[in-house]
Amino acid sequence: MQKEISIQITPDKEKDSRYIHNMLKQELEKQGIHEENFSEVFIKKSIDARRRQVKFFLRYKIYIGEAPEDEFKIPEWKKADGTKSVLIIGSGPAGLFGALKLLEKGIKSIIIERGSKTDQRKRDIAQISTKGIVDENSNYCFGEGGAGTFSDGKLYTRSNKKGSIPQIMNIFHHFGADKKITTDAHPHIGTNKLPAIINNMRNFLISMGCEFYFDTKCTDLIIEKDSNGKKTAEGIKTENVKTGEKKSFTADAILLATGHSSFQVYEMISHLAPENLEAKTFAVGVRVEHPRELIDKIQFHGQKENLEAAEYRVVTQQEERGVYSFCMCPGGFVVPSSTEPDGLVVNGMSAAGRNSRWSNSAIVVETRPEDIPDEFKKEAEKEFGTEVMAGLLFRRWIEKITFQNGNGQMAPAQKIKDFLEHKDSLSLPPTSYSAGVVPSRLDKWLPDQIRRRLEKGFRDINRKMKGFISDDCILIASETRTSTPVRICRDKESYESVSIGNLYPAGEGSGYAGGIVSSAMDGENAATKIAARLTGTP
């Protein structure tokens, strides 16, 4: 017999296995089951900090009279025989999990990545903070593993209808992630551990017959037209960003998994098939950083022992737009995420231990296509032949004015109280942002529609989290890469591009995901459709 049982305990009892076993026994007895010998398998942990006494909720599967079973089985990956191949543009979660899914049918992947491998990428990222040098191809957004590799490795998602979240967690665990990601309610790998896991995935894929080309940018699609004018992607043109070598690749299908920051890919699609793009809602705001101790005190009501760094999630409506937290990093760092030398973008990350002196989160404002100023729509129509690209131009403009109000990659910042009171910050508190910050009047130069809603949002958040507005809290600008302002349209059933045959958009860059796990599941789903088409089997 099998039963699932949840118990509630205080944090000090989490490691007391005898206490937990007795609690489970008592719960079984409440259900009329009197059994001394049973086995328990831990399923899920969550935390309830709403009341003064913080509680953990632990869920277990109980086995009575039978041995615990292995609930997750690694997929049966098959060595690629080379008879069919798929080009995958991008080695982020959508690309990597797409390649793994294709191996279930023995289909070879050729993975094209404009950025560098993780070891070189780590050096390129360090230069942003130490020298203010941004490599446009290898940075926090571009490179092996995608944007999440060096900016947190956070795995929490609500996209449970896209696929199997437990499967994604268990595959990450199979390639080296801590087992606890399979049970934590808000799983997190940590930016100090995720690169090695990505390397393990890459090495496995290569051992199974896949190919990787790093520092290689897709510059164009090779398009064939039939007599009716229908476009089909037969392959891609590439350029090595280090050597300038140009090369072409062909394959049976193309999985487009380029991430949310590749302006050049949207530009390429706009020239080939502008009708294949549509504008979508995205978000713009700032990174808000507090001393970790303050956030812990607010969230845990002063309780400290046996608790990890506190998380928070806030949502409020201001002037008919959402203002909300995104990518909250407890015990983390604010990091530079620019992809252009004259732009400035910030993001957040945490190491596995989540033990820095600070906690930060993006607080961003929902920005709909109709919120984009007309000047950017006119510019997009003139430059790309479609105003759909206006959101990307607006995003780029914000990043450029942020850069102009900073100093190189030193970010413009303002105390939250000064932002609300519309005055200069004469000094700034210590920050985790390694490139450094400079005082700036964010309240003057942030777009008015963003500033107004942030002001109102901060006051509402403070009512829910008393102490959020504090002397030690600073706003660091700007956070613009929570998602893409453009979607690359695809058929709902086949996942194929609506205008270009053989092209399968997937992941964050195509506008169908919003994080590591949802991107991984979307890459799997697109790869499943490709495999079914190529093999004639579901």
KOLKOLRO-444879 format. One record per residue (C-alpha): residue number from 0; residue in one letter; x, y, z. Coordinates in nm, 2 decimals. Layout:
% KOLKOLRO-444879
{NUM, 'A', {X, Y, Z}}
...
This chain:
% KOLKOLRO-444879
{0, 'M', {0.00, 0.00, 0.00}}
{1, 'Q', {0.11, 0.36, -0.07}}
{2, 'K', {-0.01, 0.68, 0.09}}
{3, 'E', {0.10, 1.04, 0.06}}
{4, 'I', {0.11, 1.23, 0.39}}
{5, 'S', {0.20, 1.59, 0.48}}
{6, 'I', {0.33, 1.70, 0.82}}
{7, 'Q', {0.40, 2.04, 0.97}}
{8, 'I', {0.71, 2.10, 1.18}}
{9, 'T', {0.92, 2.38, 1.32}}
{10, 'P', {1.26, 2.44, 1.15}}
{11, 'D', {1.46, 2.30, 1.44}}
{12, 'K', {1.30, 1.95, 1.38}}
{13, 'E', {1.39, 1.93, 1.01}}
{14, 'K', {1.69, 1.71, 1.06}}
{15, 'D', {1.54, 1.49, 1.34}}
{16, 'S', {1.45, 1.17, 1.14}}
{17, 'R', {1.31, 0.99, 1.45}}
{18, 'Y', {1.08, 1.28, 1.53}}
{19, 'I', {0.96, 1.30, 1.16}}
{20, 'H', {0.90, 0.92, 1.15}}
{21, 'N', {0.69, 0.94, 1.46}}
{22, 'M', {0.49, 1.23, 1.32}}
{23, 'L', {0.42, 1.02, 1.01}}
{24, 'K', {0.32, 0.73, 1.22}}
{25, 'Q', {0.07, 0.95, 1.41}}
{26, 'E', {-0.08, 1.07, 1.08}}
{27, 'L', {-0.12, 0.72, 0.96}}
{28, 'E', {-0.30, 0.63, 1.29}}
{29, 'K', {-0.54, 0.92, 1.24}}
{30, 'Q', {-0.64, 0.75, 0.91}}
{31, 'G', {-0.69, 0.42, 1.09}}
{32, 'I', {-0.36, 0.26, 0.98}}
{33, 'H', {-0.17, 0.11, 1.27}}
{34, 'E', {0.16, 0.00, 1.13}}
{35, 'E', {0.50, -0.01, 1.29}}
{36, 'N', {0.71, -0.09, 0.98}}
{37, 'F', {0.68, 0.14, 0.69}}
{38, 'S', {0.92, 0.33, 0.46}}
{39, 'E', {0.90, 0.70, 0.38}}
{40, 'V', {1.03, 0.88, 0.07}}
{41, 'F', {1.06, 1.26, 0.09}}
{42, 'I', {0.87, 1.43, -0.19}}
{43, 'K', {0.84, 1.81, -0.13}}
{44, 'K', {0.94, 2.08, 0.12}}
{45, 'S', {0.78, 2.43, 0.15}}
{46, 'I', {0.79, 2.70, 0.40}}
{47, 'D', {0.51, 2.90, 0.56}}
{48, 'A', {0.64, 3.23, 0.71}}
{49, 'R', {0.30, 3.41, 0.72}}
{50, 'R', {0.28, 3.39, 1.10}}
{51, 'R', {0.53, 3.47, 1.37}}
{52, 'Q', {0.63, 3.10, 1.41}}
{53, 'V', {0.78, 2.99, 1.09}}
{54, 'K', {0.68, 2.63, 0.98}}
{55, 'F', {0.80, 2.38, 0.73}}
{56, 'F', {0.55, 2.16, 0.54}}
{57, 'L', {0.70, 1.83, 0.44}}
{58, 'R', {0.53, 1.58, 0.21}}
{59, 'Y', {0.62, 1.21, 0.21}}
{60, 'K', {0.52, 0.90, 0.02}}
{61, 'I', {0.46, 0.61, 0.26}}
{62, 'Y', {0.52, 0.25, 0.16}}
{63, 'I', {0.35, -0.02, 0.37}}
{64, 'G', {0.43, -0.38, 0.30}}
{65, 'E', {0.63, -0.30, -0.02}}
{66, 'A', {0.97, -0.15, -0.11}}
{67, 'P', {0.99, 0.21, -0.22}}
{68, 'E', {1.00, 0.24, -0.60}}
{69, 'D', {1.22, 0.46, -0.81}}
{70, 'E', {0.96, 0.71, -0.94}}
{71, 'F', {1.18, 0.87, -1.20}}
{72, 'K', {1.36, 0.68, -1.47}}
{73, 'I', {1.62, 0.84, -1.68}}
{74, 'P', {1.51, 0.86, -2.05}}
{75, 'E', {1.65, 0.60, -2.28}}
{76, 'W', {1.89, 0.81, -2.48}}
{77, 'K', {2.02, 0.65, -2.80}}
{78, 'K', {2.35, 0.72, -2.97}}
{79, 'A', {2.28, 0.93, -3.28}}
{80, 'D', {2.33, 0.74, -3.60}}
{81, 'G', {2.35, 1.05, -3.82}}
{82, 'T', {2.07, 0.96, -4.06}}
{83, 'K', {1.87, 1.26, -3.94}}
{84, 'S', {2.00, 1.58, -3.79}}
{85, 'V', {1.87, 1.90, -3.64}}
{86, 'L', {2.04, 2.23, -3.61}}
{87, 'I', {1.99, 2.39, -3.27}}
{88, 'I', {2.07, 2.76, -3.25}}
{89, 'G', {2.15, 2.84, -2.89}}
{90, 'S', {2.29, 2.62, -2.61}}
{91, 'G', {2.06, 2.74, -2.33}}
{92, 'P', {1.80, 2.52, -2.15}}
{93, 'A', {1.57, 2.50, -2.45}}
{94, 'G', {1.85, 2.40, -2.68}}
{95, 'L', {2.02, 2.15, -2.44}}
{96, 'F', {1.70, 1.98, -2.33}}
{97, 'G', {1.58, 1.98, -2.69}}
{98, 'A', {1.90, 1.80, -2.79}}
{99, 'L', {1.85, 1.54, -2.51}}
{100, 'K', {1.49, 1.48, -2.62}}
{101, 'L', {1.60, 1.42, -2.98}}
{102, 'L', {1.84, 1.16, -2.85}}
{103, 'E', {1.55, 0.96, -2.73}}
{104, 'K', {1.49, 0.89, -3.10}}
{105, 'G', {1.86, 0.87, -3.19}}
{106, 'I', {1.85, 1.20, -3.38}}
{107, 'K', {2.17, 1.40, -3.40}}
{108, 'S', {2.19, 1.77, -3.29}}
{109, 'I', {2.43, 2.03, -3.43}}
{110, 'I', {2.44, 2.30, -3.16}}
{111, 'I', {2.54, 2.65, -3.27}}
{112, 'E', {2.63, 2.89, -2.99}}
{113, 'R', {2.74, 3.25, -3.05}}
{114, 'G', {2.90, 3.27, -2.70}}
{115, 'S', {3.19, 3.08, -2.54}}
{116, 'K', {3.22, 2.77, -2.33}}
{117, 'T', {3.17, 2.82, -1.96}}
{118, 'D', {3.54, 2.85, -1.87}}
{119, 'Q', {3.61, 3.13, -2.12}}
{120, 'R', {3.27, 3.28, -2.06}}
{121, 'K', {3.36, 3.31, -1.69}}
{122, 'R', {3.67, 3.52, -1.78}}
{123, 'D', {3.47, 3.74, -2.02}}
{124, 'I', {3.21, 3.80, -1.75}}
{125, 'A', {3.48, 3.90, -1.50}}
{126, 'Q', {3.60, 4.17, -1.74}}
{127, 'I', {3.27, 4.35, -1.72}}
{128, 'S', {3.32, 4.42, -1.35}}
{129, 'T', {3.69, 4.46, -1.34}}
{130, 'K', {3.75, 4.66, -1.66}}
{131, 'G', {3.41, 4.77, -1.78}}
{132, 'I', {3.46, 4.56, -2.10}}
{133, 'V', {3.15, 4.40, -2.25}}
{134, 'D', {3.20, 4.12, -2.50}}
{135, 'E', {2.89, 4.13, -2.72}}
{136, 'N', {2.90, 3.76, -2.77}}
{137, 'S', {3.02, 3.62, -2.44}}
{138, 'N', {2.86, 3.77, -2.13}}
{139, 'Y', {2.59, 3.70, -1.87}}
{140, 'C', {2.33, 3.66, -2.15}}
{141, 'F', {2.52, 3.48, -2.42}}
{142, 'G', {2.73, 3.16, -2.39}}
{143, 'E', {2.71, 2.80, -2.30}}
{144, 'G', {2.42, 2.72, -2.08}}
{145, 'G', {2.23, 3.04, -2.16}}
{146, 'A', {2.14, 3.34, -1.94}}
{147, 'G', {2.07, 3.13, -1.63}}
{148, 'T', {2.41, 2.97, -1.61}}
{149, 'F', {2.59, 3.27, -1.45}}
{150, 'S', {2.28, 3.45, -1.31}}
{151, 'D', {2.14, 3.23, -1.04}}
{152, 'G', {2.02, 2.89, -1.17}}
{153, 'K', {1.68, 2.94, -1.02}}
{154, 'L', {1.44, 2.66, -1.11}}
{155, 'Y', {1.11, 2.77, -0.97}}
{156, 'T', {0.82, 2.78, -1.23}}
{157, 'R', {0.45, 2.77, -1.24}}
{158, 'S', {0.44, 2.64, -1.59}}
{159, 'N', {0.32, 2.29, -1.49}}
{160, 'K', {0.11, 2.25, -1.80}}
{161, 'K', {0.41, 2.28, -2.03}}
{162, 'G', {0.56, 1.95, -1.93}}
{163, 'S', {0.69, 1.75, -1.64}}
{164, 'I', {0.87, 1.97, -1.39}}
{165, 'P', {0.99, 1.67, -1.19}}
{166, 'Q', {1.15, 1.53, -1.50}}
{167, 'I', {1.35, 1.85, -1.56}}
{168, 'M', {1.46, 1.85, -1.20}}
{169, 'N', {1.57, 1.49, -1.21}}
{170, 'I', {1.76, 1.53, -1.54}}
{171, 'F', {1.95, 1.82, -1.38}}
{172, 'H', {2.01, 1.60, -1.08}}
{173, 'H', {2.13, 1.32, -1.31}}
{174, 'F', {2.40, 1.56, -1.45}}
{175, 'G', {2.52, 1.67, -1.11}}
{176, 'A', {2.27, 1.90, -0.93}}
{177, 'D', {2.20, 1.85, -0.57}}
{178, 'K', {1.92, 1.60, -0.50}}
{179, 'K', {1.73, 1.86, -0.30}}
{180, 'I', {1.62, 2.04, -0.62}}
{181, 'T', {1.38, 1.75, -0.67}}
{182, 'T', {1.20, 1.82, -0.34}}
{183, 'D', {1.23, 2.19, -0.26}}
{184, 'A', {0.93, 2.41, -0.33}}
{185, 'H', {1.16, 2.68, -0.47}}
{186, 'P', {1.45, 2.48, -0.61}}
{187, 'H', {1.78, 2.65, -0.69}}
{188, 'I', {2.11, 2.52, -0.82}}
{189, 'G', {2.34, 2.82, -0.77}}
{190, 'T', {2.56, 3.00, -1.02}}
{191, 'N', {2.87, 2.84, -0.87}}
{192, 'K', {2.75, 2.49, -0.95}}
{193, 'L', {2.54, 2.52, -1.26}}
{194, 'P', {2.84, 2.56, -1.51}}
{195, 'A', {2.98, 2.22, -1.42}}
{196, 'I', {2.63, 2.06, -1.47}}
{197, 'I', {2.61, 2.23, -1.81}}
{198, 'N', {2.95, 2.09, -1.90}}
{199, 'N', {2.84, 1.74, -1.81}}
{200, 'M', {2.54, 1.78, -2.04}}
{201, 'R', {2.76, 1.90, -2.32}}
{202, 'N', {3.01, 1.62, -2.28}}
{203, 'F', {2.73, 1.36, -2.27}}
{204, 'L', {2.57, 1.50, -2.59}}
{205, 'I', {2.90, 1.49, -2.77}}
{206, 'S', {2.96, 1.13, -2.65}}
{207, 'M', {2.62, 1.04, -2.81}}
{208, 'G', {2.71, 1.18, -3.15}}
{209, 'C', {2.61, 1.55, -3.12}}
{210, 'E', {2.83, 1.84, -3.23}}
{211, 'F', {2.89, 2.18, -3.07}}
{212, 'Y', {3.02, 2.50, -3.24}}
{213, 'F', {3.10, 2.77, -2.99}}
{214, 'D', {3.18, 3.14, -3.07}}
{215, 'T', {2.97, 3.09, -3.38}}
{216, 'K', {2.69, 3.33, -3.46}}
{217, 'C', {2.39, 3.24, -3.69}}
{218, 'T', {2.39, 3.53, -3.94}}
{219, 'D', {2.11, 3.42, -4.17}}
{220, 'L', {1.88, 3.14, -4.26}}
{221, 'I', {1.92, 2.95, -4.59}}
{222, 'I', {1.57, 2.99, -4.74}}
{223, 'E', {1.41, 2.80, -5.03}}
{224, 'K', {1.09, 2.90, -5.19}}
{225, 'D', {0.85, 2.68, -5.37}}
{226, 'S', {0.63, 2.78, -5.67}}
{227, 'N', {0.37, 2.92, -5.44}}
{228, 'G', {0.62, 3.14, -5.26}}
{229, 'K', {0.62, 2.93, -4.94}}
{230, 'K', {0.95, 2.97, -4.75}}
{231, 'T', {1.14, 2.67, -4.60}}
{232, 'A', {1.46, 2.69, -4.39}}
{233, 'E', {1.71, 2.45, -4.53}}
{234, 'G', {2.00, 2.55, -4.31}}
{235, 'I', {2.18, 2.85, -4.17}}
{236, 'K', {2.48, 3.07, -4.24}}
{237, 'T', {2.73, 3.14, -3.96}}
{238, 'E', {3.03, 3.34, -3.87}}
{239, 'N', {3.29, 3.26, -3.61}}
{240, 'V', {3.30, 3.57, -3.39}}
{241, 'K', {3.67, 3.51, -3.30}}
{242, 'T', {3.82, 3.43, -3.65}}
{243, 'G', {3.56, 3.57, -3.89}}
{244, 'E', {3.53, 3.23, -4.06}}
{245, 'K', {3.21, 3.19, -4.25}}
{246, 'K', {3.03, 2.85, -4.28}}
{247, 'S', {2.70, 2.70, -4.38}}
{248, 'F', {2.51, 2.42, -4.22}}
{249, 'T', {2.22, 2.22, -4.34}}
{250, 'A', {1.99, 1.98, -4.15}}
{251, 'D', {1.65, 1.82, -4.15}}
{252, 'A', {1.50, 2.08, -3.92}}
{253, 'I', {1.61, 2.39, -3.72}}
{254, 'L', {1.53, 2.45, -3.35}}
{255, 'L', {1.56, 2.82, -3.28}}
{256, 'A', {1.65, 2.86, -2.91}}
{257, 'T', {1.84, 3.18, -2.89}}
{258, 'G', {1.73, 3.34, -2.56}}
{259, 'H', {1.56, 3.67, -2.48}}
{260, 'S', {1.85, 3.90, -2.56}}
{261, 'S', {1.94, 3.83, -2.93}}
{262, 'F', {1.83, 4.14, -3.10}}
{263, 'Q', {2.00, 4.03, -3.42}}
{264, 'V', {1.78, 3.72, -3.45}}
{265, 'Y', {1.46, 3.93, -3.44}}
{266, 'E', {1.62, 4.16, -3.70}}
{267, 'M', {1.69, 3.86, -3.92}}
{268, 'I', {1.33, 3.73, -3.89}}
{269, 'S', {1.19, 4.08, -3.95}}
{270, 'H', {1.37, 4.09, -4.29}}
{271, 'L', {1.28, 3.74, -4.39}}
{272, 'A', {0.92, 3.72, -4.27}}
{273, 'P', {0.80, 4.02, -4.07}}
{274, 'E', {0.45, 3.87, -4.04}}
{275, 'N', {0.61, 3.59, -3.83}}
{276, 'L', {0.67, 3.84, -3.54}}
{277, 'E', {0.42, 3.98, -3.29}}
{278, 'A', {0.46, 4.23, -3.01}}
{279, 'K', {0.41, 4.10, -2.66}}
{280, 'T', {0.41, 4.24, -2.30}}
{281, 'F', {0.74, 4.26, -2.12}}
{282, 'A', {0.86, 4.44, -1.81}}
{283, 'V', {1.10, 4.72, -1.72}}
{284, 'G', {1.22, 4.83, -1.38}}
{285, 'V', {1.51, 4.83, -1.13}}
{286, 'R', {1.70, 4.59, -0.90}}
{287, 'V', {1.61, 4.66, -0.54}}
{288, 'E', {1.88, 4.56, -0.29}}
{289, 'H', {1.86, 4.53, 0.09}}
{290, 'P', {2.08, 4.40, 0.36}}
{291, 'R', {2.00, 4.03, 0.38}}
{292, 'E', {1.95, 4.06, 0.75}}
{293, 'L', {1.67, 4.31, 0.70}}
{294, 'I', {1.47, 4.09, 0.45}}
{295, 'D', {1.52, 3.79, 0.68}}
{296, 'K', {1.38, 3.99, 0.97}}
{297, 'I', {1.08, 4.11, 0.78}}
{298, 'Q', {0.99, 3.77, 0.63}}
{299, 'F', {1.07, 3.55, 0.93}}
{300, 'H', {0.94, 3.80, 1.20}}
{301, 'G', {1.28, 3.81, 1.37}}
{302, 'Q', {1.33, 3.44, 1.38}}
{303, 'K', {1.68, 3.34, 1.27}}
{304, 'E', {1.79, 2.99, 1.37}}
{305, 'N', {1.77, 2.69, 1.13}}
{306, 'L', {1.65, 2.91, 0.84}}
{307, 'E', {1.81, 2.99, 0.50}}
{308, 'A', {1.80, 3.34, 0.35}}
{309, 'A', {1.45, 3.46, 0.31}}
{310, 'E', {1.27, 3.49, -0.02}}
{311, 'Y', {0.98, 3.72, -0.10}}
{312, 'R', {0.73, 3.76, -0.38}}
{313, 'V', {0.52, 4.07, -0.43}}
{314, 'V', {0.26, 4.18, -0.68}}
{315, 'T', {0.06, 4.49, -0.69}}
{316, 'Q', {-0.15, 4.68, -0.95}}
{317, 'Q', {-0.08, 5.04, -1.02}}
{318, 'E', {-0.25, 5.25, -1.29}}
{319, 'E', {-0.38, 4.93, -1.46}}
{320, 'R', {-0.04, 4.77, -1.48}}
{321, 'G', {0.13, 4.50, -1.27}}
{322, 'V', {0.42, 4.60, -1.06}}
{323, 'Y', {0.60, 4.28, -0.93}}
{324, 'S', {0.91, 4.12, -0.81}}
{325, 'F', {1.11, 3.90, -1.05}}
{326, 'C', {1.41, 3.67, -1.00}}
{327, 'M', {1.44, 3.74, -0.62}}
{328, 'C', {1.79, 3.65, -0.51}}
{329, 'P', {1.82, 3.58, -0.13}}
{330, 'G', {2.17, 3.61, 0.00}}
{331, 'G', {2.27, 3.71, -0.35}}
{332, 'F', {2.45, 3.96, -0.57}}
{333, 'V', {2.35, 4.22, -0.83}}
{334, 'V', {2.54, 4.16, -1.16}}
{335, 'P', {2.60, 4.34, -1.49}}
{336, 'S', {2.41, 4.18, -1.77}}
{337, 'S', {2.48, 4.41, -2.06}}
{338, 'T', {2.52, 4.27, -2.41}}
{339, 'E', {2.63, 4.59, -2.58}}
{340, 'P', {2.92, 4.82, -2.49}}
{341, 'D', {2.71, 5.13, -2.47}}
{342, 'G', {2.42, 4.98, -2.28}}
{343, 'L', {2.37, 4.89, -1.91}}
{344, 'V', {2.16, 4.61, -1.78}}
{345, 'V', {2.15, 4.46, -1.43}}
{346, 'N', {2.04, 4.12, -1.31}}
{347, 'G', {2.06, 3.92, -0.99}}
{348, 'M', {2.21, 3.59, -0.89}}
{349, 'S', {2.28, 3.37, -0.58}}
{350, 'A', {2.55, 3.11, -0.52}}
{351, 'A', {2.42, 2.77, -0.39}}
{352, 'G', {2.47, 2.87, -0.03}}
{353, 'R', {2.27, 3.20, -0.06}}
{354, 'N', {2.49, 3.34, 0.20}}
{355, 'S', {2.60, 3.69, 0.09}}
{356, 'R', {2.53, 4.00, 0.30}}
{357, 'W', {2.26, 4.12, 0.06}}
{358, 'S', {1.93, 4.01, -0.09}}
{359, 'N', {1.79, 4.16, -0.41}}
{360, 'S', {1.51, 4.14, -0.65}}
{361, 'A', {1.40, 4.30, -0.97}}
{362, 'I', {1.09, 4.51, -0.92}}
{363, 'V', {0.95, 4.57, -1.26}}
{364, 'V', {0.65, 4.73, -1.43}}
{365, 'E', {0.43, 4.55, -1.69}}
{366, 'T', {0.48, 4.71, -2.02}}
{367, 'R', {0.23, 4.64, -2.30}}
{368, 'P', {0.28, 4.70, -2.67}}
{369, 'E', {0.04, 5.00, -2.65}}
{370, 'D', {0.27, 5.16, -2.38}}
{371, 'I', {0.56, 5.19, -2.62}}
{372, 'P', {0.60, 5.56, -2.72}}
{373, 'D', {0.51, 5.63, -3.08}}
{374, 'E', {0.86, 5.75, -3.17}}
{375, 'F', {0.98, 5.39, -3.14}}
{376, 'K', {0.70, 5.25, -3.34}}
{377, 'K', {0.78, 5.50, -3.62}}
{378, 'E', {1.15, 5.41, -3.60}}
{379, 'A', {1.07, 5.03, -3.61}}
{380, 'E', {0.85, 5.08, -3.91}}
{381, 'K', {1.12, 5.27, -4.09}}
{382, 'E', {1.41, 5.04, -4.00}}
{383, 'F', {1.25, 4.70, -4.00}}
{384, 'G', {0.93, 4.74, -4.20}}
{385, 'T', {0.72, 4.65, -3.89}}
{386, 'E', {0.63, 4.84, -3.57}}
{387, 'V', {0.64, 4.50, -3.39}}
{388, 'M', {1.01, 4.57, -3.32}}
{389, 'A', {0.93, 4.89, -3.13}}
{390, 'G', {0.95, 4.72, -2.79}}
{391, 'L', {1.31, 4.61, -2.86}}
{392, 'L', {1.41, 4.96, -2.97}}
{393, 'F', {1.24, 5.10, -2.65}}
{394, 'R', {1.43, 4.85, -2.44}}
{395, 'R', {1.76, 4.93, -2.61}}
{396, 'W', {1.70, 5.31, -2.55}}
{397, 'I', {1.64, 5.25, -2.18}}
{398, 'E', {1.97, 5.05, -2.16}}
{399, 'K', {2.15, 5.33, -2.34}}
{400, 'I', {2.02, 5.61, -2.11}}
{401, 'T', {2.10, 5.39, -1.81}}
{402, 'F', {2.46, 5.37, -1.94}}
{403, 'Q', {2.48, 5.75, -1.99}}
{404, 'N', {2.37, 5.81, -1.63}}
{405, 'G', {2.62, 5.56, -1.50}}
{406, 'N', {3.00, 5.55, -1.54}}
{407, 'G', {3.10, 5.27, -1.78}}
{408, 'Q', {2.95, 4.96, -1.62}}
{409, 'M', {2.92, 5.13, -1.29}}
{410, 'A', {2.54, 5.15, -1.25}}
{411, 'P', {2.33, 5.45, -1.16}}
{412, 'A', {2.17, 5.40, -0.82}}
{413, 'Q', {1.95, 5.59, -0.58}}
{414, 'K', {1.83, 5.52, -0.22}}
{415, 'I', {1.47, 5.41, -0.23}}
{416, 'K', {1.37, 5.69, 0.01}}
{417, 'D', {1.53, 5.95, -0.21}}
{418, 'F', {1.36, 5.81, -0.52}}
{419, 'L', {1.03, 5.85, -0.35}}
{420, 'E', {1.11, 6.20, -0.22}}
{421, 'H', {1.26, 6.31, -0.55}}
{422, 'K', {1.60, 6.42, -0.42}}
{423, 'D', {1.97, 6.34, -0.46}}
{424, 'S', {2.13, 6.05, -0.28}}
{425, 'L', {2.43, 6.22, -0.12}}
{426, 'S', {2.57, 5.88, -0.04}}
{427, 'L', {2.49, 5.52, -0.11}}
{428, 'P', {2.50, 5.22, 0.12}}
{429, 'P', {2.74, 4.93, 0.05}}
{430, 'T', {2.62, 4.71, -0.24}}
{431, 'S', {2.70, 4.36, -0.38}}
{432, 'Y', {2.72, 4.51, -0.74}}
{433, 'S', {3.09, 4.44, -0.81}}
{434, 'A', {3.12, 4.69, -1.10}}
{435, 'G', {3.03, 4.97, -0.86}}
{436, 'V', {2.75, 5.22, -0.84}}
{437, 'V', {2.72, 5.60, -0.88}}
{438, 'P', {2.45, 5.83, -0.73}}
{439, 'S', {2.19, 5.92, -0.99}}
{440, 'R', {1.84, 6.07, -1.00}}
{441, 'L', {1.65, 5.77, -1.13}}
{442, 'D', {1.33, 5.95, -1.05}}
{443, 'K', {1.42, 6.21, -1.32}}
{444, 'W', {1.53, 6.00, -1.61}}
{445, 'L', {1.35, 5.67, -1.59}}
{446, 'P', {1.05, 5.68, -1.83}}
{447, 'D', {0.76, 5.85, -1.65}}
{448, 'Q', {0.52, 5.56, -1.69}}
{449, 'I', {0.78, 5.34, -1.52}}
{450, 'R', {0.87, 5.58, -1.25}}
{451, 'R', {0.51, 5.66, -1.14}}
{452, 'R', {0.41, 5.30, -1.11}}
{453, 'L', {0.73, 5.21, -0.93}}
{454, 'E', {0.67, 5.48, -0.67}}
{455, 'K', {0.32, 5.37, -0.60}}
{456, 'G', {0.43, 5.01, -0.61}}
{457, 'F', {0.70, 5.05, -0.35}}
{458, 'R', {0.46, 5.22, -0.11}}
{459, 'D', {0.21, 4.94, -0.15}}
{460, 'I', {0.49, 4.68, -0.11}}
{461, 'N', {0.60, 4.85, 0.21}}
{462, 'R', {0.25, 4.82, 0.35}}
{463, 'K', {0.27, 4.44, 0.30}}
{464, 'M', {0.64, 4.42, 0.40}}
{465, 'K', {0.69, 4.68, 0.67}}
{466, 'G', {1.05, 4.81, 0.66}}
{467, 'F', {1.09, 4.74, 0.28}}
{468, 'I', {1.14, 5.12, 0.24}}
{469, 'S', {1.45, 5.17, 0.45}}
{470, 'D', {1.77, 5.38, 0.47}}
{471, 'D', {1.98, 5.08, 0.36}}
{472, 'C', {1.77, 5.00, 0.05}}
{473, 'I', {1.90, 5.11, -0.29}}
{474, 'L', {1.76, 5.10, -0.64}}
{475, 'I', {2.01, 5.00, -0.91}}
{476, 'A', {1.92, 5.06, -1.28}}
{477, 'S', {1.80, 4.92, -1.51}}
{478, 'E', {1.63, 4.58, -1.52}}
{479, 'T', {1.51, 4.52, -1.88}}
{480, 'R', {1.57, 4.16, -1.97}}
{481, 'T', {1.30, 3.98, -1.77}}
{482, 'S', {1.15, 3.86, -2.10}}
{483, 'T', {1.15, 3.96, -2.47}}
{484, 'P', {0.91, 4.22, -2.61}}
{485, 'V', {0.87, 4.01, -2.93}}
{486, 'R', {0.73, 3.67, -3.00}}
{487, 'I', {0.83, 3.45, -3.30}}
{488, 'C', {0.49, 3.30, -3.39}}
{489, 'R', {0.45, 2.93, -3.43}}
{490, 'D', {0.17, 2.68, -3.50}}
{491, 'K', {0.01, 2.57, -3.17}}
{492, 'E', {0.00, 2.20, -3.27}}
{493, 'S', {0.32, 2.15, -3.48}}
{494, 'Y', {0.54, 2.42, -3.31}}
{495, 'E', {0.66, 2.51, -3.66}}
{496, 'S', {0.70, 2.87, -3.76}}
{497, 'V', {0.38, 3.01, -3.92}}
{498, 'S', {0.58, 3.16, -4.21}}
{499, 'I', {0.90, 2.96, -4.24}}
{500, 'G', {0.88, 2.58, -4.28}}
{501, 'N', {1.14, 2.36, -4.10}}
{502, 'L', {1.19, 2.64, -3.84}}
{503, 'Y', {1.08, 2.56, -3.48}}
{504, 'P', {1.10, 2.86, -3.24}}
{505, 'A', {1.13, 2.77, -2.87}}
{506, 'G', {1.22, 2.90, -2.53}}
{507, 'E', {1.25, 3.25, -2.39}}
{508, 'G', {1.38, 3.41, -2.71}}
{509, 'S', {1.08, 3.30, -2.90}}
{510, 'G', {0.84, 3.43, -2.64}}
{511, 'Y', {0.71, 3.10, -2.51}}
{512, 'A', {0.89, 3.06, -2.18}}
{513, 'G', {1.01, 3.26, -1.88}}
{514, 'G', {1.29, 3.09, -1.70}}
{515, 'I', {1.52, 2.78, -1.70}}
{516, 'V', {1.26, 2.52, -1.64}}
{517, 'S', {0.99, 2.65, -1.86}}
{518, 'S', {1.25, 2.70, -2.14}}
{519, 'A', {1.37, 2.34, -2.09}}
{520, 'M', {1.02, 2.21, -2.12}}
{521, 'D', {0.95, 2.42, -2.42}}
{522, 'G', {1.26, 2.29, -2.59}}
{523, 'E', {1.16, 1.94, -2.51}}
{524, 'N', {0.81, 2.00, -2.66}}
{525, 'A', {0.95, 2.15, -2.98}}
{526, 'A', {1.20, 1.87, -3.01}}
{527, 'T', {0.92, 1.61, -2.96}}
{528, 'K', {0.73, 1.76, -3.26}}
{529, 'I', {1.05, 1.76, -3.47}}
{530, 'A', {1.13, 1.40, -3.39}}
{531, 'A', {0.77, 1.29, -3.47}}
{532, 'R', {0.79, 1.46, -3.81}}
{533, 'L', {1.13, 1.32, -3.89}}
{534, 'T', {1.07, 0.96, -3.77}}
{535, 'G', {0.70, 0.93, -3.85}}
{536, 'T', {0.64, 0.80, -3.50}}
{537, 'P', {0.49, 0.99, -3.19}}
